[in-house]
Amino acid sequence: MMKDEECPLISIVMLNYNGLEYLKKTVPSVLELNYPNYEYIIVDNGSSDGSIDFIRGFERIRLVENGENVGYSKGKNIGFREANGEYVLSLDNDILLTDQDILGKLLSMRGKDTGFIQVLFTDIDTMHTKYYGIYFSFYGANLHLKPQDVEKIRNCKKQIPIGAATGGCFFVSKKNWDYIGGFDESQSFNLDDMDVGPRAWMYGFKNYLYTGSYAIHLGINKTQTAESYANRFRLFFSGHARSMIKNYRLGSLIICLPSLFAFQFVKSLRYSVKKTSPKIFLAFLGSVGFFLKNLPDTLDQRRIVQSKRTVSNDLFLKIEPPKFD
């Protein structure tokens, strides 16, 4: 048990948009945490489902109302700016914490060179998970991780480096977050965790997976309509390509950017045929157009980001998904 004087203020920042049914389950798990010095901030992106009245019912929660849906990246950044803590635990509104002592455990895991610590989490209906970090391949973030047994991951005693921490549940020093630069607000989503994670590595920090306990992801989206696929592709290429240009060395970029384009071209075309809808492929083309429109700004951002690089290699590209056999 940590003494009170050893407990720096930790801010728990949660972003919400029409997530009342999730909040009814996840808010109590935060309020019941066993740590003597934390604040709880919920940033609301203009909810209309009763979320705001529900949040106002808790004196312990500081509510920040945006009044409109400003998007995932900007909403999270607002929460971090509101945070007074030396450290921040960032949560999505559908993440249910299961370990009341998790704040102290995360705090004890930190080091001077620690960037992001991701908390292991799994979907509510399974004990096999793909949420054990973000790893990168030659075409960008590896979205085809093999599901791993949660208990096998928890039994792993060695420290596990990860390319990036999944945005739904991560722990970071506020000072390091500010230095890394926060989430890119040039688009509303698909430009968050897989952008700041590599940048942490190139600035000399290291990202790790916390395996001491796990959280539960309640918001499982099983919808597989043409509309849902089109929404996934709408800002995917633009976000991942911008992240690559900002963060990758030129040698890596020459290989990875064309690979990302080819992979997303084929994938969106295949799903369009499978769902007999051109919307999916058109969404991909729209994302390419959005990327090209923002390319001058992206190149400006690359110059800024690369000027702060302290590690010459793209170490995050060399981190492979761990095996928990």
Secondary structure, DSSP 8 states (H G I E B T S, - for coil): ---GGG---EEEEEEESS-HHHHHHHHHHHHT---SSEEEEEEE-S--SSHHHHHHT-TTEEEEE-SS---HHHHHHHHHHH--SSEEEEEETTEE---TTHHHHHHHH--TTEEEEEEEEEETT-SEES-S-B-EETTEE------EEHHHHHT--S-EE-SB--TTEEEEEHHHHHHHT----SSSSSSSHHHHHHHHHHTT-EEEEEEEEEEEE--------HHHHHHHHHTHHHHHHHHHHHHS-HHHHHHHHHHHHHHHHHHHHHHHHHTT-THHHHHHHHHHHHHHHTHHHHHHHHHHHHHT---SS-GGGG-------
